[in-house]
């Protein structure tokens, strides 16, 4: 198994009257920072992701119970191929299952999410120079998200559900990303930044633009004649989202910031790669304090070729 040199950050897609509010969990409005296997190979694989949020619009002393919980899951078909040695194309096709549980009503949404494609260009790479122990790799990329997921699902009373719970945003969105990796022998550090630009949909609703900055340390250990490899990783990620807009006007109780601690491990055997990841919020200020983010989990399996 060849040396892994890069961690890649890809952005994919962050009944009562309360069910029409904007403050519920990030859902399709959020994005995901992940890690993909051996940068120099094509692959096809599956990735499962889970995130959860708690929202509270209750008023002390008025007897109003407006607490809800949201859970977002997706199973993504993903792949990467190289049309040129310096260019890689990645595609993500998610199947999503979103749930919102409130005091008087629960909503369950299942279906196709928004498809994403990103192209990355390798600007600088010293990873193939065998004489060097210290190696560098720099990529920049542009991506687009297509509005293939439903964004007008309704509740039992016929009211349109909150935009954050929908399977898609209903908009064409764009992202830019830069990824830098420095490695010394089997140790490495990755730094990346991604900015997602969201456009308004046909309902004139616009999710706030989003920024993610992350750094991750990793170590690659090879075993059993190099057919097996294990790579633990540890890092931090900061996420920022501006306010959502409706008809060009700011929506209160939207947007925010949070800091996540990340922990994971990748296991490689010949052409198979398995991975599990855990993200724990260490500080957060979401939707003016009305939303609390829970831990995130993900797992993936890929076939390299």
C-alpha positions in Angstrom: 0.0 0.0 0.0 1.4 3.4 -1.0 2.0 6.2 1.4 -1.0 8.4 2.2 0.0 12.1 1.8 -3.1 14.1 1.9 -6.3 14.7 3.9 -9.0 16.3 1.8 -11.7 18.5 3.0 -14.9 18.4 0.9 -17.9 20.3 1.4 -21.0 18.7 0.7 -24.2 19.9 1.5 -23.9 21.8 6.3 -47.7 20.1 14.1 -47.4 23.5 15.6 -46.4 26.8 14.2 -42.9 26.2 15.4 -42.5 23.6 12.6 -42.2 26.5 10.2 -39.4 28.3 12.0 -35.8 28.6 10.8 -33.9 27.8 13.9 -33.9 24.0 13.6 -30.7 22.1 13.1 -28.4 22.8 10.2 -29.6 20.0 8.0 -29.1 20.6 4.3 -27.9 24.0 5.0 -24.7 22.7 6.6 -21.6 21.1 5.2 -19.3 18.4 6.0 -15.5 18.2 6.4 -14.2 14.8 5.7 -11.2 12.8 4.7 -10.8 10.7 1.6 -8.3 7.9 0.9 -5.1 7.8 -1.0 -5.0 11.0 -3.0 -3.4 9.5 -6.1 -5.9 6.7 -6.8 -9.4 6.5 -8.2 -12.1 5.1 -5.8 -15.7 4.4 -5.4 -17.4 4.0 -2.0 -20.2 4.6 0.4 -20.2 6.9 3.4 -22.8 7.2 6.3 -23.1 10.4 8.2 -25.1 11.3 11.3 -25.7 14.6 13.1 -28.2 15.9 15.6 -29.5 19.2 17.0 -31.8 20.3 19.9 -33.9 23.5 19.5 -35.8 25.4 22.1 -38.2 28.3 21.5 -40.0 28.0 24.8 -40.9 31.0 27.0 -40.2 30.9 30.7 -43.3 31.3 32.8 -45.7 31.3 29.9 -46.1 27.5 29.7 -45.1 27.3 26.1 -43.3 24.1 25.2 -41.5 24.5 21.9 -38.6 22.1 22.3 -37.7 19.8 19.4 -34.9 17.4 18.3 -33.6 17.0 14.8 -31.6 14.1 13.4 -30.0 14.0 10.0 -28.6 10.9 8.4 -27.3 10.3 4.8 -25.8 7.4 2.9 -23.6 8.8 0.1 -22.4 7.1 -3.0 -19.1 8.8 -3.7 -16.3 8.5 -6.2 -13.2 10.1 -7.6 -11.4 9.9 -10.9 -8.4 11.5 -12.6 -8.9 13.1 -16.1 -5.4 14.4 -15.7 -2.5 13.7 -13.3 -2.9 17.1 -11.7 -6.7 17.1 -11.7 -9.2 15.0 -9.7 -13.0 15.0 -10.0 -15.1 14.0 -7.0 -18.8 13.3 -7.0 -21.3 12.7 -4.1 -24.8 11.4 -4.4 -26.6 11.4 -1.0 -29.7 9.5 0.1 -31.0 11.3 3.2 -33.3 10.6 6.1 -34.2 13.6 8.3 -36.3 13.5 11.4 -37.8 16.2 13.6 -39.5 15.3 16.9 -41.6 18.1 18.5 -44.2 17.9 21.4 -47.2 17.6 19.1 -45.9 16.3 15.8 -43.0 14.4 14.3 -41.8 14.7 10.8 -39.8 12.1 8.8 -38.3 12.9 5.4 -36.6 10.3 3.2 -35.2 10.7 -0.3 -32.5 11.9 -2.7 -30.5 14.8 -1.4 -28.5 17.4 -3.4 -25.7 16.1 -5.7 -22.3 17.7 -5.5 -19.3 17.7 -7.8 -15.9 19.2 -7.1 -12.7 19.6 -9.2 -9.3 19.9 -7.4 -6.1 21.0 -9.0 -2.7 20.0 -7.6 -0.6 23.2 -7.5 2.5 21.9 -5.7 3.5 18.3 -4.8 6.9 16.9 -3.6 5.4 13.7 -2.3 7.1 11.6 -5.1 10.6 12.7 -4.3 11.9 9.7 -2.4 15.0 11.5 -1.1 13.0 14.0 0.9 11.7 13.1 4.4 9.7 16.4 4.6 7.0 16.5 1.9 4.4 19.0 0.9 1.1 18.9 -1.1 -1.2 21.8 -2.0 -4.5 21.6 -3.8 -7.2 24.2 -4.7 -10.7 23.4 -5.9 -14.0 24.6 -7.1 -17.3 22.8 -6.7 -21.0 23.0 -7.4 -24.1 21.6 -5.7 -27.2 20.8 -7.8 -30.8 21.2 -6.4 -31.8 17.6 -6.8 -33.3 17.1 -3.3 -36.9 18.1 -2.4 -37.2 21.4 -0.6 -41.0 21.9 -0.3 -42.0 18.9 1.9 -45.1 19.7 4.1 -46.3 18.5 7.5 -49.6 16.8 8.3 -51.5 20.1 8.3 -50.2 21.1 4.8 -47.7 23.7 6.1 -44.3 23.7 4.5 -41.6 22.4 6.8 -38.7 24.5 8.0 -36.0 24.9 5.3 -33.3 23.3 7.4 -35.3 20.1 7.6 -35.8 19.7 3.9 -33.8 17.1 1.8 -32.4 19.8 -0.4 -31.9 23.6 -0.5 -33.6 24.1 -3.8 -30.6 26.3 -5.0 -27.5 26.0 -7.0 -24.6 26.6 -4.6 -20.8 26.9 -5.1 -17.8 26.2 -3.0 -14.1 27.0 -3.0 -11.5 25.0 -1.1 -7.7 24.9 -0.4 -5.9 21.9 1.1 -2.3 21.9 2.3 -0.6 18.8 3.8 2.9 18.6 5.3 4.3 15.2 6.1 7.5 14.1 7.8 8.1 10.4 7.3 4.9 8.8 8.8 3.7 11.9 10.7 1.7 14.6 9.1 -0.4 17.7 9.5 -3.2 18.8 7.2 -4.7 22.3 7.1 -7.7 23.2 4.9 -10.3 25.9 4.4 -13.6 25.8 2.5 -16.0 28.6 1.7 -19.6 27.7 0.5 -21.6 30.3 -1.4 -25.4 29.7 -1.3 -27.8 31.2 -3.8 -31.5 31.9 -3.3 -34.0 29.2 -4.3 -37.3 29.6 -6.1 -39.0 30.4 -2.8 -36.6 33.4 -2.4 -35.0 31.6 0.6 -31.2 31.7 0.9 -29.1 29.8 3.4 -26.2 31.8 4.8 -22.8 31.4 3.3 -20.5 29.1 5.3 -16.8 28.9 6.2 -15.0 25.9 7.6 -11.3 25.9 8.7 -9.7 22.8 10.0 -6.4 21.3 11.0 -5.7 17.6 11.5 -2.7 15.6 12.7 -2.2 12.0 11.6 0.2 9.1 11.7 0.4 6.2 9.3 1.5 2.8 10.6 2.1 -0.1 8.1 1.9 -3.7 9.2 2.1 -7.2 7.8 4.4 -6.6 4.7 2.7 -3.3 4.1 -0.6 -4.9 3.0 -2.3 -3.5 6.1 -2.2 0.1 7.2 -3.8 2.0 10.0 -3.9 5.8 10.3 -5.3 7.5 13.5 -6.1 11.2 13.3 -6.9 14.0 15.7 -7.8 17.6 15.0 -10.0 20.8 15.4 -12.5 22.3 13.0 -14.1 25.8 13.2 -17.4 26.5 11.4 -19.1 29.8 10.7 -22.5 30.5 9.0 -24.0 33.9 8.2 -27.7 34.6 8.7 -30.3 33.0 6.3 -32.3 35.4 4.1 -35.9 35.5 2.9 -36.7 37.9 0.1 -33.3 39.5 0.8 -34.1 40.1 4.5 -32.2 38.6 7.4 -33.9 35.8 9.3 -33.4 36.1 13.1 -32.1 33.1 15.1 -30.1 31.7 12.2 -26.4 31.4 11.5 -23.7 31.0 14.1 -20.3 29.5 15.0 -19.0 26.4 16.6 -15.7 24.6 17.3 -15.4 20.9 16.9 -12.8 18.4 18.2 -12.3 15.6 15.7 -11.1 12.0 16.2 -11.0 9.1 13.7 -9.1 6.2 12.3 -8.6 4.8 8.8 -7.8 1.1 8.1 -6.4 0.0 4.7 -6.0 -3.5 3.3 -4.8 -3.8 -0.3 -7.6 -2.0 -2.3 -10.1 -1.7 0.5 -10.3 1.3 2.9 -12.5 1.6 6.0 -12.9 4.6 8.2 -14.8 5.9 11.3 -14.9 9.5 12.5 -16.3 11.3 15.6 -16.8 15.0 16.0 -17.5 16.6 19.4 -18.6 20.3 19.8 -16.3 22.0 22.3 -17.8 25.5 21.9 -20.9 26.7 20.0 -23.1 29.8 19.5 -25.8 28.7 17.0 -29.0 30.5 16.2 -28.6 33.1 19.0 -28.2 30.2 21.5 -31.5 28.6 20.6 -29.9 25.6 18.9 -27.5 23.1 20.4 -25.5 20.8 18.2 -24.8 17.2 19.3 -21.9 14.9 18.4 -21.4 13.8 14.7 -20.5 10.4 13.5 -19.5 9.0 10.1 -18.3 5.8 8.6 -17.1 4.8 5.1 -15.9 2.0 3.0 -14.1 2.5 -0.3 -12.6 0.4 -3.1 -9.4 1.9 -4.6 -8.3 1.3 -8.2 
